[in-house]
Amino acid sequence: MATEKIILGIDPGTTVMGFGIIKVVNKQMHFVQMNELMLRKYGDPYTKLKLIFDRTIELIDTFHPDEIAIEAPFYGKNVQSMLKLGRAQGVAMAAGLSRQIPITEYMPKKIKMSITGNGNASKEQVAKMLQSVLKLKTLPNNLDSTDGLAAAVCHFYNEGRVDVGKNYTGWEAFVKQNPKKVNDQ
């Protein structure tokens, strides 16, 4: 009996949100789609967050993923950038949680390590490895979509391993794993 699963990978961002979708059939990966949600033209940050939520819901309702893998925001030099990325990630996670889809969060280095064997690999190296593994004819000009695809492939590679990152199966699990982020009032 064939076992199938769809994994949606998301690289959240307030300028560009990249996403990729793979289908796993009998432990074999198959490329489904990758694309980007371009948000540069929208000045209002709340409009951007709504668009991220709406697009994530649209992807869920169209492709019916069994699981979502999402890249965790990383701390760079700019705290404001980290805050914006965290909001984008939270909105995408909320969309998945609203549809009861399990979500696993991966650090960028973990994703790069899973795809290339090097946690410091460039976006281009990750994209080229995905092109080889998934037999993609061409790569997009903007690599945010391959970053989203990389999150999905990382999740596939790390399936069944104990230390895969934070995993949320619904609001209850999120609240239980993040008590300091919840206000009981």
N, C-alpha and C positions, 0 to 999 in steps of 0.2 A: 504494500500500500504506500503510495507516494505521500510524503509529508511536505507541505508547502508553508512558507512564511514570507511575509512582506516586511521589510525594514525601511523606515523613513529616517534618513540622516539629515540633521539640520546644523548649519553653521550660522548662528544668529548674528545679526548686526543691524544697526539703525541706518546704515547707508546702503548696504546690500545684504540680503539674507540669502545664503546659498542652501540648496537642498538637493538630495539625491535619493533615489529609491532603488533598492535591489529586491529581487525575488529569490528565495532560497528553496530549491526543489531537491529533495534527497541529498542534502548537505552540499549542493552545488550552487554557487552564486550566479545570478543572471542579471544583467543590467536592465533596468526599466526606464528610468528617466533621471535627468539632472537639469536644474535650471536655477534662475535667480529671481528674486523679487527686488527690483530697483527702487530705492527709496530716496535717492538724492534730491529729487525735485520737490519733495515735501518738506516744508520748513517747520511745521508744527510737530513736536515730538510725540504728541498724543495721537495724531493722525497716523504716524509711522507705526506706533504700537498697535493700533486698531488694524492696520493693513497686515501686519505680521500675524496677528491673531486670526484674521479672516482668511488669509492665504493658507495658514496651517490647517485650519478647519476644512478648507476646500480640498487640500491635498489628502487629508484623512478621509473625507467623504468620497473622494474620487478613487483612491488607491486602496483604502481599507487596510492600513498597515497593522500588523500584529504587535509591533514594537517600534519605539522611537529611540534613536541615539542622537544625543545633542552635545555639541562642543561646549565645554565650560568656559566662561570668560576667564582670561588670565590678567594678572596685574602687570601693567606696563608702567610707564612713568606718569601717566595722567589718570588721576583718580576719577575725573569726570567721565572719561572714556569707559572705564571699568563699570561705572554706575549705569551708563547708557547700555552697554553690552549686557549687563545683568538684567536690566529691564526687558530688553529684547528676548533674552533667553527665558525669562520668567513668563512672558506672554506666550511664547511658543509652547512652553511646558504646560501652561494653564489650558491651552487649546487641546493638547493631548490628554491631560488629566480629565478634562470635561467630557471626553469620549471614552474614558476608562482604559486608555492605552498605556501599558507599562513604558516608563521612560528610564533610560540609563544615560548618565552624564559622564563624559570623558574629557580629561585634560588634553590640551592640544599636543603636548609631548607624547602622551599615550597613543593618540591617534597616529601621529607621524611614525612612532616606533612600530606600531602594528602594521602599517602599510609598507614602510621602507626599511625597517630595521634600525633606523636612526631617528632618535627623538628630536634632533636639531635639523632635520631635513627641510629644504625649502618647499614652498608651495608648488614650484615647478617639478621638483623631484617626486612629490606625492602624486601630482597629476600624471606624470609619465608612468609611474608604477601602476596606477589605476588603469591607465590606457592599456598597458600590457596585460594585466590580470583579467580585466573585463573585456578585452579585445575591442576597445573603442576605436572607431575609425579616425575621429578627430577630437581635439580638445577645444573647449571654449576659450575665447580671448580672455575673459575675466575668470579667475580661478576660484571664486567663492562657491560656485556650484560643485567643483571637484572637492572642495573642503567639506561640503555637506555630504557628498557621496562617500568621502573618506570616513566620516563618522559612522555611516551605515556599514561599511566594509569592516571597520574596526570592531564594531559590535558583533558582526558575524564571526570574526576571528577570535574574539574573546568569549564567545558563548560557552557557558558551562564552567568558566573559570570563576574562582571565588572572588578575587580582587579586580572587579571590572569598573568600579566607580560607584557613584551613588545611583540607586535604583528606586524608582517610585512607581507603585502600582495604582495609586489613586491619591486623593487628597488626604485620606487617613494616614497612609504611609508617609507622605510628605510631612505632615504635621508631627508624626511620631519621630521622624528622623531629624527634624529641624525645630525643636521646641523653642529656641531663642528667637526664631523668625515669626512666631505666632503670638499675637496679642489676644489674651483671653477676655478682653472687655467687650 
